[in-house]
Amino acid sequence: MATIKQIAEHLGIAVSTVSKGLNGANDISEETRQMVLDAAVDMGYITKKMRKRDNKKVCVFVENMDYESIDQFGYDIITGFQKEAMRRKWDVTIIPTNLNLQTSEKYDTYMLKNGFTGGFLIGFTLHEDWIKQLHETSVPTVLFDNYISDNNHIGYVGTDSYEGIHDAVKHLVNLGHKKIAFLNGSKNSMVSQQRQMAFIQSLQEFSLEVNKKLMEYGYYVPDCARYHVPTFIENGATAIMCASDLIATGVVTEVNRRGLKVPEDISVIGFDDLPIAARQLPALSTIRQERSNLGKSAVLLLDGLMSEVSISKILLRAKFIERDSTGIVKS
């Protein structure tokens, strides 16, 4: 573990200059401050406050995900994280993130400069700058629905897609459905890829045809349904499974717009069990993620990583919830 003196010797500058750079003093240039921070990260420097076991300051970075109201997907995840962190007397900061922040500053530098001992990243896609940098980071970090396999400082928390999707497909098969479509989320998302694989595997287990015309990637928003539902119907789909409840609400709207009914003509299944699922007309059959427990599990995982316990992943179990949007296939 590097000291301030060693950083100063490495850079060939005064110890006082290094101290100013690490503590955000105003009387050195931004270029010098960045040089000090980059060297500190490279040399594994950790502040005294960050080393103290009873003084954990952690950050939740949120991107591409709504979380400010109870109906939004990220709300329960962050609330669960905050409640569990509070029990440990952690100081939690929530930071909405965008590509500008990622391109303007390195992840490790940002964490060191702001005194964060660990991070929880929600809503990031596979190809973003900070995700790429996590292959080399020494900052304990938990990813939601993303996975870095080659760094012991990184862990992954999520929901096992296979079990919930398998049970949903089984439910539809028992209702007589043979042509089941799948409207997925974003293609560059790890969890979308996992759900696609789980859906294909489930079809195969029930000896159903894997028809590429009945599988599409969209986005995790209702509007994507109007681009794909017509193709599904033209290719004989009697049921449409969706990678989120928001997508499913769009599917129901599009089915109705085309003069068909749910579930009489088309059965629809969502994923997540957001509060809107039960209020939807008809009430939406869905696959439940325990989002509050996902947030709590992220704290457990982050606590382990900060204690130098190399934990790879925590996966929670999903549960299929039957409501009114699925029915017996039309003969």
Stockholm file with secondary structure:
# STOCKHOLM 1.0

chainA/1-331         MATIKQIAEHLGIAVSTVSKGLNGANDISEETRQMVLDAAVDMGYITKKMRKRDNKKVCVFVENMDYESIDQFGYDIITGFQKEAMRRKWDVTIIPTNLNLQTSEKYDTYMLKNGFTGGFLIGFTLHEDWIKQLHETSVPTVLFDNYISDNNHIGYVGTDSYEGIHDAVKHLVNLGHKKIAFLNGSKNSMVSQQRQMAFIQSLQEFSLEVNKKLMEYGYYVPDCARYHVPTFIENGATAIMCASDLIATGVVTEVNRRGLKVPEDISVIGFDDLPIAARQLPALSTIRQERSNLGKSAVLLLDGLMSEVSISKILLRAKFIERDSTGIVKS
#=GR chainA/1-331 SS CCCHHHHHHHHTSCHHHHHHHHHTCSSSCHHHHHHHHHHHHHTTCCCHHHHCTTCCEEEEEECSCCCSSTTSHHHHHHHHHHHHHHHTTCEEEEEECCHHHHHHSCHHHHHHHTTCSEEEEESCCTTSHHHHHTTTCCSCEEEESCCCSSCTTEEEEEEEHHHHHHHHHHHHHHTTCCCEEEEECCTTCHHHHHHHHHHHHHHHHTTCCCCGGGEEECCSSGGGHHHHHHHHHHTTCSEEEESSHHHHHHHHHHHHHTTCCTTTTCEEECSBCCHHHHHSSSCCBEEECCHHHHHHHHHHHHHHHHTTCCCCEEEEECEEECCSSCCCCCC
#=GC SS_cons         CCCHHHHHHHHTSCHHHHHHHHHTCSSSCHHHHHHHHHHHHHTTCCCHHHHCTTCCEEEEEECSCCCSSTTSHHHHHHHHHHHHHHHTTCEEEEEECCHHHHHHSCHHHHHHHTTCSEEEEESCCTTSHHHHHTTTCCSCEEEESCCCSSCTTEEEEEEEHHHHHHHHHHHHHHTTCCCEEEEECCTTCHHHHHHHHHHHHHHHHTTCCCCGGGEEECCSSGGGHHHHHHHHHHTTCSEEEESSHHHHHHHHHHHHHTTCCTTTTCEEECSBCCHHHHHSSSCCBEEECCHHHHHHHHHHHHHHHHTTCCCCEEEEECEEECCSSCCCCCC
//
